[in-house]
Amino acid sequence: MKVLITDEMHPGIVPLLEKEGYEVHYLPEIDRKGILETIGDYHGVIIRSKTPLDREVLENAGKLKFVARAGAGLDNIDVDYLKPRGISLYHAPEGNRDAVAEHALGMLLALFNHLPQADQQVRRRIWDREGNRGEELAGKTVGIFGYGNMGCAFSKRLRGFDVTVLAYDKYKQGFGDQWVKEASFEEIQAEADVLSIHVPLTHETRGFFTMEVLENFRKPIYLINTARGEVISFDTLNEALQRKKLRGAVLDVLEKEKLHALTPSEKLSFQKLIERTNVLFSPHVAGWTHQSYEKINQVLVAKIKGEWQE
């Protein structure tokens, strides 16, 4: 069976697949035209977020037996096309869930303690203790929106911080334990001091966090988004921060991440965000550690072999 890898991945995946008898073509520089021209020759295709597997591409893939996504999100794949054609779909949220959880917590603690600002000030020989007085996580209520691999991993990282954790998942029940209370979204809106988003991008979650939704939080909250930027717009973030419905935000993802392609109005909105000292950014790297790079390979190959175990 021939497998095409279209995006850059840890090179260790090639020998892992070859060991299982696959003929692997690792072509991270291939463009859409090249994919359309050649995908009909392959029984499997492995992608990251760069490659969209839309209807046009998949209709050219007559031999396809499986699609594998190196990572968690499936929003760049026409999942509805795969199911009726018996094409298996694999992804690897187990491979980068620990990375995402650590990154989310690290960003929150950095924001609470003004670490980027404090570091830059000391480098400029500014010694401002009062201006960098921090906020403690202990005693706060953390709401988790989406309790899959990422949300669960994040909750585990919170166990040593003396916080109350409320978790909501529309499609999952019965997961509460001594560390996490299963909650409705309304309960989270009533109690949360911090909200961490851990949902995939779907028709339900796209633009979910409107100003109306944020207005229904009883207290001003800190927002963590390491999931998908499209769940909340630049404009909503700015309005919520301006109206102090958000006390701050840590954003690993953005509504639009191709910053060179922003429209004039989007540029203005993004400019407002980057001028805010209570917003902290990273470039969609929460799940992108040296360790997760390899673990994703291991998870994917195990699933392709049918031998994955938690």
Residue pairs with C-beta under 8 A, 6 or more apart in sequence:
1 21
1 22
1 23
1 43
1 44
1 65
2 22
2 23
2 24
2 25
2 41
2 42
2 43
2 44
3 17
3 22
3 23
3 24
3 25
3 42
3 43
3 44
3 45
3 46
4 25
4 27
4 30
4 35
4 38
4 39
4 42
4 44
4 45
4 46
5 13
5 14
5 24
5 25
5 26
5 27
5 28
5 45
5 46
5 47
6 27
6 28
6 30
6 35
6 45
6 46
6 47
6 50
6 51
7 28
7 46
7 47
7 48
7 49
7 50
7 51
7 70
8 28
8 48
8 50
9 26
9 28
9 46
9 48
9 70
9 293
9 296
9 297
10 293
10 294
10 296
10 297
11 26
12 294
12 297
13 24
13 46
13 70
13 297
13 300
13 301
14 24
14 26
16 297
16 298
16 301
17 24
17 301
17 304
18 24
20 301
20 304
20 305
22 44
25 42
27 34
30 38
32 57
35 51
35 57
36 56
36 57
36 60
39 45
39 57
39 60
39 61
39 64
40 60
40 61
40 62
40 63
41 63
42 61
42 63
42 64
43 63
43 64
43 65
43 66
44 64
44 65
44 66
44 67
44 68
44 304
45 53
45 61
45 64
45 66
45 67
45 68
46 67
46 68
46 69
46 70
46 300
47 53
47 67
47 68
47 69
47 70
47 76
47 77
48 69
48 70
48 71
49 71
49 73
49 76
51 76
52 76
52 77
53 67
53 76
53 77
53 78
54 78
55 78
55 81
58 64
58 78
58 81
58 82
58 87
59 81
64 85
64 87
65 87
65 88
66 87
66 88
66 89
66 90
66 304
67 77
67 82
67 87
67 88
67 89
67 90
68 89
68 90
68 91
68 92
68 300
68 303
68 304
69 76
69 77
69 89
69 90
69 91
69 92
70 91
70 92
70 95
70 296
70 297
70 300
71 91
71 92
71 93
71 95
71 96
71 287
71 296
72 91
72 92
72 93
72 96
72 97
72 149
72 150
72 200
72 287
73 91
73 200
73 201
73 228
74 89
74 91
74 200
75 200
75 201
75 202
75 228
77 89
79 89
81 87
82 88
82 89
90 300
90 303
90 304
91 300
92 295
92 296
92 299
92 300
92 303
93 148
93 149
93 150
94 149
94 295
94 299
94 310
95 292
95 295
95 296
95 297
95 298
95 299
95 300
96 286
96 287
96 288
96 289
96 292
96 295
96 296
97 149
97 150
97 152
97 153
97 287
98 153
98 291
98 292
99 286
99 287
99 288
99 289
99 291
99 292
100 150
100 153
100 154
100 198
100 226
100 286
100 287
101 150
101 153
101 154
101 156
101 157
102 157
103 226
103 252
103 282
103 285
103 286
103 287
104 154
104 157
104 196
104 224
104 226
104 250
104 252
104 286
105 154
105 157
105 158
107 224
107 226
107 250
107 252
107 280
107 282
108 137
108 194
108 196
108 222
108 224
108 250
109 115
109 137
110 116
110 250
110 280
111 222
111 248
111 250
111 278
111 280
112 134
112 135
112 136
112 137
112 222
113 132
113 134
113 135
114 131
114 132
114 133
114 134
116 280
117 132
117 277
118 128
118 132
121 127
121 128
121 131
121 132
137 161
137 162
137 163
137 194
138 161
138 162
138 163
139 162
139 163
140 163
140 164
140 193
140 194
141 163
141 164
141 165
141 166
141 191
141 192
141 193
141 194
142 158
142 163
142 164
142 165
142 166
142 192
142 193
142 194
142 195
142 196
143 166
143 167
143 168
143 183
143 188
143 191
143 192
143 194
143 195
143 196
143 221
144 151
144 154
144 155
144 165
144 166
144 167
144 168
144 180
144 195
144 196
144 198
145 151
145 168
145 185
145 188
145 195
145 196
145 197
145 198
145 199
146 168
146 169
146 197
146 198
146 199
146 200
146 227
147 155
147 167
147 168
147 169
147 172
147 175
147 180
147 198
148 169
148 172
148 198
148 199
150 198
150 226
150 227
151 167
151 169
151 196
151 198
152 175
154 196
154 198
155 165
155 167
155 179
155 180
156 179
158 165
158 179
159 179
164 181
164 191
165 179
165 180
165 181
166 180
166 181
166 183
166 187
166 188
166 191
166 192
167 175
167 176
167 180
167 181
167 182
167 183
168 182
168 183
168 184
168 185
168 187
168 188
169 175
170 204
173 182
174 182
175 182
176 182
183 191
186 216
188 195
189 216
189 217
189 218
190 218
191 218
192 217
192 219
192 221
193 219
193 221
193 222
194 221
194 222
194 223
194 224
195 217
195 221
195 222
195 223
195 224
196 224
196 225
196 226
197 209
197 223
197 224
197 225
197 226
197 227
197 231
197 232
198 226
198 227
199 205
199 208
199 227
199 228
199 231
200 227
200 228
201 227
201 228
201 230
201 231
205 228
205 230
205 231
206 230
206 231
207 230
207 231
207 232
207 233
208 231
208 232
209 231
209 232
209 236
210 236
211 236
211 239
211 240
211 245
214 221
214 236
214 240
214 245
214 246
215 245
217 245
220 244
220 245
220 246
220 247
221 245
221 246
221 247
222 246
222 247
222 248
222 249
222 250
223 232
223 237
223 240
223 246
223 248
223 249
223 250
224 249
224 250
225 231
225 232
225 249
225 250
225 251
225 252
225 253
226 252
226 253
226 286
226 287
227 253
228 253
229 251
229 253
229 254
229 255
229 256
229 257
230 255
232 255
233 255
234 254
234 255
234 256
234 266
234 269
234 270
234 272
234 273
235 269
237 246
237 249
237 251
237 273
237 279
238 269
238 272
238 273
240 246
241 248
241 249
241 273
241 276
241 278
241 279
247 278
248 278
248 279
248 280
249 278
249 279
249 280
250 279
250 280
250 281
251 279
251 280
251 281
251 282
252 281
252 282
252 283
252 284
252 285
252 286
253 284
254 270
254 281
254 284
255 266
256 262
256 266
257 283
257 284
259 270
262 270
273 279
274 281
299 308
302 308
302 309
